[in-house]
Amino acid sequence: LPQRLAALATTAQEEARQSRQQLLAQRQEVARLQEQLSRAQQDGERWASALQRAQREALEREATRGAEQARQQELIRDMKGRLLELLREKDALWQKTEGIDTPMPSPSPPDAGLCARCHKDFRLLSRRYNCRLCQSKVCHACSVDVGKQGRCCLFCYRQRHPQAT
């Protein structure tokens, strides 16, 4: 009987040792799982914070875009109003000028040796100029220098610049 008891005690000690090892392994596994759970919770909190920040930024962008769109629509409305004003002005000016007929200057005479206005002979010292508007040939006295555009006859100049006379 004592051998049997000793064998049972040895078996019980072995089972107790194995149970302690299993308990230790399970505790280590629980600690590892708790650590993973803690990291997962921290990650979840970071993701939730990032999501809230992204949603807040999206709402701000949407509000900014809405304000910009409203400003652009107002600008378009103002531009359309200004366009209508300009069209009305153009129509009014067109109606004012519709009845005005400008007489065309007389073409230069077939004899190209005479001034089209004063009929003076072109000689060695009297230079001949072409009017840039009516293309007639005129002398220096019957023409006006209009700068870079060239010269034109007095008749065309007075038609274009009535305030100069």
C-alpha positions in Angstrom: 0.0 0.0 0.0 2.7 2.5 0.7 4.2 2.0 -2.8 0.8 2.6 -4.3 0.4 5.7 -2.2 3.8 6.8 -3.2 3.0 6.2 -6.9 -0.3 8.1 -6.5 1.5 10.9 -4.7 4.1 11.1 -7.5 1.4 11.0 -10.1 -0.5 13.7 -8.2 2.7 15.8 -7.9 3.3 15.4 -11.7 -0.3 16.4 -12.4 0.0 19.4 -10.1 3.3 20.4 -11.8 1.7 20.1 -15.3 -1.4 22.0 -14.0 0.9 24.8 -12.7 2.7 24.9 -16.1 -0.6 25.1 -17.9 -1.8 27.8 -15.5 1.4 29.7 -16.1 1.1 29.4 -19.9 -2.5 30.5 -19.7 -1.6 33.5 -17.6 1.1 34.4 -20.1 -1.4 34.0 -22.9 -4.0 36.2 -21.0 -1.3 38.9 -20.4 -0.4 38.8 -24.1 -4.0 39.0 -25.2 -4.6 41.9 -22.7 -1.6 43.7 -24.2 -3.0 43.2 -27.7 -6.4 44.3 -26.6 -4.9 47.5 -25.1 -3.0 48.2 -28.3 -6.2 47.6 -30.3 -8.1 50.0 -28.1 -5.4 52.7 -28.5 -5.5 52.2 -32.3 -9.3 52.4 -32.2 -9.1 55.7 -30.3 -6.5 57.1 -32.7 -8.6 56.0 -35.7 -11.8 57.5 -34.2 -9.9 60.8 -33.5 -8.5 60.8 -37.1 -12.0 60.1 -38.4 -13.5 63.0 -36.4 -10.8 65.3 -37.6 -11.3 64.3 -41.2 -15.1 64.8 -40.9 -14.6 68.2 -39.3 -12.2 69.2 -42.1 -14.6 67.9 -44.8 -17.4 70.0 -43.2 -15.1 73.1 -43.2 -14.2 72.5 -46.8 -17.8 72.1 -47.8 -18.7 75.3 -46.0 -15.9 77.2 -47.7 -16.9 75.7 -51.1 -20.5 76.7 -50.5 -19.4 80.3 -49.7 -17.2 80.4 -52.8 -19.9 79.1 -55.0 -22.4 81.7 -53.7 -19.8 84.4 -54.3 -19.2 83.2 -57.8 -22.9 83.0 -58.5 -23.3 86.6 -57.3 -20.4 87.7 -59.5 -22.0 85.9 -62.5 -25.3 87.7 -61.8 -23.5 91.0 -61.6 -21.7 90.3 -64.9 -24.9 89.4 -66.6 -26.5 92.7 -65.3 -23.5 94.7 -66.6 -23.7 92.9 -70.0 -27.3 93.8 -70.3 -26.5 97.5 -69.5 -23.7 97.5 -72.1 -26.1 95.9 -74.7 -28.7 98.6 -74.0 -26.0 101.3 -74.3 -24.8 99.8 -77.6 -28.4 99.7 -78.9 -29.0 103.3 -77.8 -25.8 104.4 -79.6 -26.6 102.4 -82.7 -30.1 104.1 -82.8 -28.5 107.5 -82.5 -26.0 106.9 -85.3 -28.3 105.0 -87.6 -29.5 108.1 -89.5 -26.1 109.6 -89.8 -24.7 109.3 -93.3 -21.1 110.4 -93.7 -20.4 111.7 -97.2 -17.4 110.0 -98.7 -14.7 112.3 -99.9 -14.4 112.8 -103.6 -12.0 110.4 -105.3 -8.8 111.9 -106.6 -9.0 113.3 -110.1 -7.6 111.2 -112.9 -4.8 113.7 -113.4 -2.4 112.6 -110.6 -0.2 115.6 -111.1 -2.6 117.9 -109.2 -3.6 118.2 -105.5 -7.1 116.7 -105.0 -8.1 119.6 -102.8 -6.4 122.8 -104.0 -5.5 121.6 -107.5 -1.9 122.8 -107.2 0.7 121.2 -109.4 3.1 118.7 -107.7 6.6 119.9 -108.6 10.1 119.3 -107.4 9.6 121.2 -104.2 5.9 120.5 -103.5 5.6 116.9 -102.2 2.7 114.7 -102.9 1.1 112.7 -99.9 -1.5 109.9 -100.0 -4.5 110.4 -97.6 -4.6 107.3 -95.4 -8.4 107.4 -95.4 -9.6 108.2 -98.9 -6.3 107.5 -100.8 -6.4 110.8 -102.6 -3.2 112.6 -103.4 -2.8 115.9 -101.6 -0.1 118.5 -101.1 1.5 119.5 -97.8 -0.8 122.4 -97.2 -3.9 120.3 -97.7 -2.8 117.4 -95.4 -2.5 116.9 -91.7 0.2 114.7 -90.0 -1.6 112.3 -87.6 1.5 110.8 -86.0 2.3 107.2 -86.6 -0.8 106.6 -88.7 0.6 108.8 -91.4 -1.0 111.8 -93.1 -4.6 112.4 -94.2 -6.3 115.2 -96.1 -8.0 118.1 -94.2 -11.5 116.9 -95.3 -11.1 113.4 -93.8 -9.4 114.9 -90.7 -12.2 117.3 -90.1 -14.8 114.5 -90.5 -13.0 112.2 -88.0 -12.1 115.0 -85.6 -14.9 117.6 -85.6 -13.7 119.2 -82.3 -10.4 120.1 -84.0 -12.1 122.7 -86.3 
